[in-house]
Amino acid sequence: MSVGKDMKESHKDSEYTVSQTVRPSGYVSRLEEIWYGISGPFYDIMTWWCFLPLGGENACRKAFVDWFEVELGHHVLSLCCGTGSTERALIRAIPSAKVTAIDLGSGQITTAKRKDRTGLVDYRVGDACDTGFEPRSFDRVLITLALHEMPRQLRMSILREAERVCRPSGRVIAIEHAPLSRWLQRFVRSLWWFGWVPGNPESSTTKDLQQRGLANEMKQAGTRVIRRHTTKPEWIEGIVAEPDRICIDSDTP
Ligand SMILES: C[S@@+](CC[C@H](N)C(=O)[O-])C[C@H]1O[C@@H](n2cnc3c(N)ncnc32)[C@H](O)[C@@H]1O
């Protein structure tokens, strides 16, 4: 359990501080920098392919929205939003939600803005490790299918930031590749999701995340896990957590 006001400062000194290996752009490799700068249109074709065995992308994104349990008037922050597919599903389901979505990739944000016909989502280029938003200002903070691409320090930094900007009664929800116990399932998923591509930069970070456990890392980032969801088949998991902090200032909502 941690004390709210001092959290950001103490985290800066901890082992989770983002290492010097992160490039000035915020990405961990030049390849990622280039890919997410230009990949907008191709990225959506790739995700369409990835979701096929799970019943299709629309059905999965709709299920994710159910996991978020967003209510009327909620203020939602989506970190690493990519091309905005989850945000579009969210706004379709709950048009009254106030959604802010950020991503480092200018190409991703350009595509997200182009595809958003409602104009209801506030898309911004920004770093999820340091959003600049006020502490405790969002009812839901979402991180969908992004952490597996990052080394531990970066994942922890983003999870800490999610915890920082989440209201005490709010939820942090992270959606990721689920750990699979059966080797055949692991093999098929890896085949379908390009795990066989030589030098695939996601392979080692995905393995590390699964070994450490997403729920464990969310706990270490100062949240208390309250629920776990999975798709069918169980290739993707969603961990729902709440800030685990004692609020000491009287003006806390
Ligand atoms: C695999 S994509 C997931 C996109 C989207 N959330 C989805 O569900 O399709 C990962 C995204 O994380 C973004 N990203 C990586 N590091 C980031 C950071 N430090 N801050 C913000 N976005 C970041 C990338 O630009 C990319 O769009």
The ligand as an SDF file (V2000), in Angstrom:
LIG
                    3D

 27 29  0  0  0  0  0  0  0  0999 V2000
    0.8250   -2.8540  -30.7280 C   0  0  0  0  0  0  0  0  0  0  0  0
    0.3770   -1.1770  -30.7650 S   0  0  0  0  0  0  0  0  0  0  0  0
   -1.1980   -1.2190  -29.9050 C   0  0  0  0  0  0  0  0  0  0  0  0
   -2.1040   -0.1430  -30.3860 C   0  0  0  0  0  0  0  0  0  0  0  0
   -3.5280   -0.1560  -29.8960 C   0  0  0  0  0  0  0  0  0  0  0  0
   -3.6080    0.0750  -28.4700 N   0  0  0  0  0  0  0  0  0  0  0  0
   -4.2740   -1.3960  -30.2790 C   0  0  0  0  0  0  0  0  0  0  0  0
   -4.9200   -2.0060  -29.4160 O   0  0  0  0  0  0  0  0  0  0  0  0
   -4.2760   -1.7310  -31.4680 O   0  0  0  0  0  0  0  0  0  0  0  0
    1.4370   -0.4110  -29.5900 C   0  0  0  0  0  0  0  0  0  0  0  0
    1.3650    1.1000  -29.6560 C   0  0  0  0  0  0  0  0  0  0  0  0
    2.1060    1.6270  -28.5480 O   0  0  0  0  0  0  0  0  0  0  0  0
    2.6730    2.8470  -28.9800 C   0  0  0  0  0  0  0  0  0  0  0  0
    3.7400    3.2250  -28.0210 N   0  0  0  0  0  0  0  0  0  0  0  0
    4.9130    2.6020  -27.7830 C   0  0  0  0  0  0  0  0  0  0  0  0
    5.5850    3.2300  -26.7980 N   0  0  0  0  0  0  0  0  0  0  0  0
    4.8200    4.2660  -26.4060 C   0  0  0  0  0  0  0  0  0  0  0  0
    4.9510    5.2920  -25.4200 C   0  0  0  0  0  0  0  0  0  0  0  0
    6.0360    5.3790  -24.6280 N   0  0  0  0  0  0  0  0  0  0  0  0
    3.9640    6.2040  -25.2970 N   0  0  0  0  0  0  0  0  0  0  0  0
    2.8550    6.1620  -26.0900 C   0  0  0  0  0  0  0  0  0  0  0  0
    2.6690    5.2170  -27.0400 N   0  0  0  0  0  0  0  0  0  0  0  0
    3.6340    4.2800  -27.1900 C   0  0  0  0  0  0  0  0  0  0  0  0
    3.1340    2.5670  -30.3810 C   0  0  0  0  0  0  0  0  0  0  0  0
    3.3240    3.7600  -31.1220 O   0  0  0  0  0  0  0  0  0  0  0  0
    1.9640    1.7140  -30.8990 C   0  0  0  0  0  0  0  0  0  0  0  0
    1.0020    2.4920  -31.5620 O   0  0  0  0  0  0  0  0  0  0  0  0
  1  2  1  0
  2  3  1  0
  2 10  1  0
  3  4  1  0
  4  5  1  0
  5  6  1  0
  5  7  1  0
  7  8  2  0
  7  9  1  0
 10 11  1  0
 11 12  1  0
 11 26  1  0
 12 13  1  0
 13 14  1  0
 13 24  1  0
 14 15  1  0
 14 23  1  0
 15 16  2  0
 16 17  1  0
 17 18  1  0
 17 23  2  0
 18 19  1  0
 18 20  2  0
 20 21  1  0
 21 22  2  0
 22 23  1  0
 24 25  1  0
 24 26  1  0
 26 27  1  0
M  CHG  2   2   1   9  -1
M  END
$$$$
